[in-house]
Amino acid sequence: MRDLLARSDEEAGLALEVYLHRLRAGIATMTASLGGIDVLVFTGGVGQNSATIRARAAEGLGYLGVQVDPERNQQAGGDTVVSAHGAAAAVLVVAAREDLEIARQTRQALS
């Protein structure tokens, strides 16, 4: 994703638009199944590390009450709230903790 965002050619732009479309579609599908949204969480490699992707994804989700504060989004680090004040749905960035989950599952398997 870093390489894709660094490019300015037409193919990279199209790939980014397809990625964002699929991301928003997945969020919308899950939201429809749940009957609404209270919180949207970005985590993992892209969600945790790309303010651009978080902002662009949120642009298409305003009808769900998702609004990202540009300054909070740019400064996000670790576990952070990046939603705009007064937004109907909270938007969070949560640090992935795969190492803790691996340790937990290993302990469970060895028990």
N, C-alpha and C positions, 0 to 999 in steps of 0.2 A: 504494500500500500504506500509506503514512503516513496518508492521509486515511481509509482503511478502518480502520486500527488506532485512530485517534482517535475513531471513532464508537462508540456503545454501543447502537445500535438493532438490532432483530431481523434486518433485512435485511443489515446489515454483519456481524453474527455468523454468519449463514448463509453469506455469501460467504467469510468467513475459514475456516470449517469445510470448505467445498468446496475452497478453495485448498490447505489443509493435507492433505486427503484425497488430492487429485491429486498433490501433492508426495511424500507418503509412498508412494503407489502406484507412482510412477515410480522412486523409490529402490528399493523392494522388487523391482520387475520387473528392474531392472538388476542388483541383488544376486543374484537367482535365476539370471540368465544367467551371472554370474561365478562362482557357486558359493560366495558368501560376501562379506564385506566386511572390509577391513583399515582403511580410512580413508574418512571422509565429509567432503567439502570443501564449504563454503558460500562462494560468491563472487558477484560482480555486485551490482547494486543492492540487492535484498532480502537475499540471503544474507550480504552483506558488512556491511550497515547495520542489520539488524533482529535484535536479541537475542531479541525476543519470538517471531519466526518460527522462529529456530534452536531455541529451547527447546521450543516447541510441536511442531515437526516431530520432534524427538528423543524426545518423550514417547511417540510411537507406534512408535518403532523400537528399543525396549529389547531385544526378542527377537533383534535383530541384534548386540547388544553395544554399541549406541550409548547413551552417557550424557553429558550436558552438565553441566559444573560451573557452577552459577548465577553465582558471583562472576566466574569467568574469562569467562563468556559476556557478562556486563554490561560488563566492562572491555575487551572485545576491540577492537583497533585494528590496522590493517595485517595482517600475517601473524601469526596467533596460534593456539595450541592452546587449545581450549575444552572438550575432553573431561575428564570426571571422572577422577581418579587411579584407575588399575586397570581402567578401561573396556577391554573386549575390542577395540573399534574406536576409533581415534583420530578426533577431530572437530576440523577445522581451519577457520579463517576465512582466506581468501587474498584479498588485494587484487587486484582486476581491473586488468589493465594493457593496456587496449585500445590506448592510444597507442603502445606498443612494438610490438604486433602490426601495427598500421596502418603504422608506419614500416618494419618488416621486409618486409611484403608490397609496399610501394611500392618499396623498394630492389630486391626481387626482380623486379618488373615492369619496372623501368627498366634492369635488367642485360642 
